[in-house]
Amino acid sequence: MSDFTDADVPDQRGKCFVVTGANTGLGFEAAKVLASRGARVLLACRSEAKAGQAIDRILDASPAADVEFVPLDQADLDSVRACAERVKSEPRVDVLVNNAGVMVPPLQRTAQGHELQFGVNHLGCFALTGLLLDKLAETPGARVVVTSSLAHRRGRIDWDDLDAHRSYSRGQRYSDSKLMNLLFAVELDRRLQAAGVPVTAVACHPGIAATDLARHLPSIARGAWPLFGLILNTAAKGAWPTLQAATDPAVVPGGYYGPQRLGGAAGKSGLAPIAAVAQDREAARRLWELSIALTGVDPGLAARLTRFP
């Protein structure tokens, strides 16, 4: 479907979704719609208080909603592992929506010492996905959704300085992390298909949407950010590609979904173009192997790569 909105989300009763970073922005809007369609939604967030407020808002809109908080701090791989163990106790998990992320913060590091955007946006996403693949594979039609960005087009991974010990440009590192997200999603789907694992990986991006990710922008840009919701996308509209990737019955495995107007900045959701830099098979392979080494999580799909054409 090329003009997908929240109105196109089908009934989700009986399904369970994990949405990371679901207390605000795109994650909250996606969780709210999924809950309204009857899904059980696990809000995987850092702050229990903020998640509780989000849950209250969801229940105000859908009093019968089945929503629950699960602790997750993607800046700490120990927390990622604990979250995965909690999620695996669910009777079923249909979709993992990797939404949590940070954008252009001052130079900071994760609990394991990685540059924050690399650690949260990519390594945490890679680790949580790898830890939950077996659980997802138990449910026919399960999916992994990875949130990228228009900024992936500007990505250029500095393989010799992944953790920004030599230099740090907050905007460039954000673009690099979003390129990693797309490289990972496409490579994950290739490997899942080659291994015969019944899980589909799909990527998405929100275009330009007014969300809390703007909190680290310069003050002038922060002040103007809400205008994007009027001119381009609100957070609710920015969540349409996430919802399509997670629920559209006709989703393309390994596809990338985003807004269809203004060069991908706004509008209804449909298939989006993937920049050539995100289709680099060698870069995807290298990132995959590095991610295993840095997280200690091996999704277990490497052995069957010889089945690729």
N, C-alpha and C positions, 0 to 999 in steps of 0.2 A: 504494500500500500504506500502511495507516495504523498498522501495528505493526512497523516495520522495525527490525532489529537487524543486527549484523555477520554473523549466520548467514544472512541473506538476500542477502548480496553474491554475485552470480553469478561464474562463472569469468571471469577478466580476461586470460587468456593472449593475447599478441599486442598488447596495448594498452600505452600509455605515459602515465603520470601525472606531473605536476609538482605537488609539494606544498610550499608555502612554510611556513617555520617548522616543519619536520618533525622537528627533533631532540628535541622534548619535547611533552608535553600532547596536545591533540587532533590536531595534525599528525602526531606520532609514531604515535599509535594508528591513525589512518587509513592512514598509510603501511605500517604493520606488517600490517594486514589486506589491503590491496591487494596487497602483495608475496606474502602467503600464498596469494592467489588467482591468482598467476602473472603479475601485471602487472610491467612495468618501471617502477620508481619513482625519480624524481629528487628528492632531498631538497635543496631550495633553502633554505640557511641561512646565517647570518652566520659561525658558528664552524665551521671544519673539524674541530677536535678534538671538539666536541660532536656534530657530524654523524657523525663516525667512531664514537663511542660508540653512537649510535643505530643505525647500520648494523650494528655488532657484535651488538646486541641483536636486531635483526631476523633476522640470519643465524643466531643461536642458535636462534630459533624456527622459521625456514624456511631450512635450509642452502642450498637451491638458489635463493634469492631473487635477483632482478636489481635491485640498488639502487646508486645512485651519488650522490655529493655534488656539488652545483652551488653556487658562492658566490653569495649574495644578501644585501645589506643594504638593506632598504627605506627606511632613513633617508638614503639617498644615491641620487639618481636616476641617477648615473653607474653605480653598481653594478647598478641595475635594468636599465639598457640592456645592460650586459655579460652579465648573466644571460640576458636574452632572446636575445642573439646566440648564446650557448652552447646554449640550448635549441633554437634553430632549426636547429642542426646535426644534431638527431636525425632518423632516418628518418621518424618520425611522432610526433605528440603528440595524444592523445585527450582528455585532461582537464587543465585548469589548476585546481588547488585553491588559492584565495587564502585561506590560513589564518593567515599571520603577522600579528602585531599586538602592541600594547602597551596596558596598562591602568593608568590613573590614576598615571602617573609624576609626579615633580616637574617643574616647567616646564623643558623642554629643547627644543632645536631640531635640525632635520635639517641635513644638509650644505648644503642650499640655503636654510636659514634659516626653515623652516616650523615651527610648533608640532608637537611630536613625534607626538602622536596623530593629528592631521590629516594629517601628512606620511606616517607609516608606514601607518596603518590605511586611509586613503583614497587619497592621491595615489600612493603606491607601488603599491597594488593597481590603480588605474586605469591607471597607466603600463605596468606589466607586462602587464596584459590587452590593452591597445591594441597593444603591440609584438608580441604573440603571436597576434593574431586571424587574420592571414593564414596562419600556420603551422597553427593549429587548423582553419581552413576547408579545409585539404587532406585532412582525415580525416572521412569520413562519420560523423555522430552525435557529433561533438566537443562538449564542454561547457566552460563556465566556471562555477566554483563560487565564490561570494563569502560569506564568513562574517560575519554580523551578530550581533545580541545582543538579548535581551529589553530591554536598555537603550535600544534605538532608540526605544521609546515615549516616553522622556523627552527625546529630542533636540529642540533648537531652535537651528538654525544661526544664528550671529551673522555675517551676511554682511559687516558693516562691520569685523569684527575676527577674521577667520578664523585669524590667526596669534597671537592672544592677546597683542597688544602693550598693550592697555588693561586687560584683566583675565584672570585664569586661575583657573577652578574645575576641578580635575583630573577630578572625577566628571562634571561637565556636559560637559566637552570629550570625554570618552570616549563618553558617550551621543550627542553630536553626530556623532562619527566613525562610530559604528555606524548611525546614521540615514543618513549619507552612503553607507555600504556598501549599505544596502537600496535607497535611491533609485537608486544606480548599477546594481545588479543588475537591477532591474525595468526601468529605462530602457534598459539594454544589450540586454535581450531584445527589447524593443519595436523598437529600431532594427535589430537583427539580422534580425528577422522582416520588417520593412518593406523592408530592403535585399535580402532573399532570400539572406542569408549562412547556410550550413548549419551554424551553431553555436548551441547553446542555452545561455542563461544561467539559473542557478538559485542561490537564496540558501539559507542555513541558519543555525541558531543552536544552541548546545549546551545551552540551559537554564542551570542553575547546576551547574557541574562543578568538581571539585577539580583545578586545573591550576597551572602556574607563573606564570600571569598575576597571581596574588595577591601577587607579591613586592614591589609598591609600596604595598600596603595598610598601614594602621596596624598596629603589632605585635600588638595584641589580636585584630584581624581575621585577621591572618596565622596566628596560633596556632589559631584556630577553623576556618580554611579547610579543612584535611583532613577535618573532620567532614562537610563537604558531600558528600564521596565516600561516606560511610556513609549519610547521610540522603537525599541527592538523587542526584547522578550522580558516578561515577568519571570519570576522563578517558576511559577506554575507552568507557563508555556515552555520554559527551558527544560522542563522535565518530560515533555512529550517524547523526545527521542529515547530517553531512558525507558519510558513505559512501552514504547514500540519494541525496543530491543528485548525487553523482558517478557512481553505478552503477545505480540502479533503472531498469529498462527502461521503467517506466510513469511516469517523472518528468514533472511538468507544467512546460512551458516558462514561465519567469518565476515559477515557484512558490517558496515559502518553506517550508522544512522544519525541524521542531524537535520536542522531546519533547512527549508528549501528556498528561502528568499534572501535577497541582498548578500549573495555570495556565501550563504550558509549562516548568516548572522541572526536571522529571524524567520518566523513562520512555522507552518506545519511540518511534521517530520516525514522523512523518506530516506532512501539510500543517499549517502554522501560520498564525495570523492576522497580517496586516500592518496596523499602525496607520495611521490616516488620514493622519498627518503624512508617512508614507513613500509615500503614493500621490499626492502633490502633483506634478502634471505640470510646473508652472511651476518649482517648486524643483528638480526633476530636470533640466530643461533648463538652468537657470542653473548648477547644479553641474557639469553636463557641460561647458559652455562655459568656466567658470572653470578646470576641471581641465585642459583642453587648453592654456589660456593659461599655467598655472602649471607644467605638466610638459613642455610642448613636444611632447607625444604626441597626435596626432589619430587616433583609431580609424577615421576615414574613413567614418562612417556618417551624417553630418549632411545630405548633399545629398538624401537620399531621404525626408526627414521628411514631405514633402507626401503620401506614400502612407498616412499614418496617418489613421484616421477622425476 
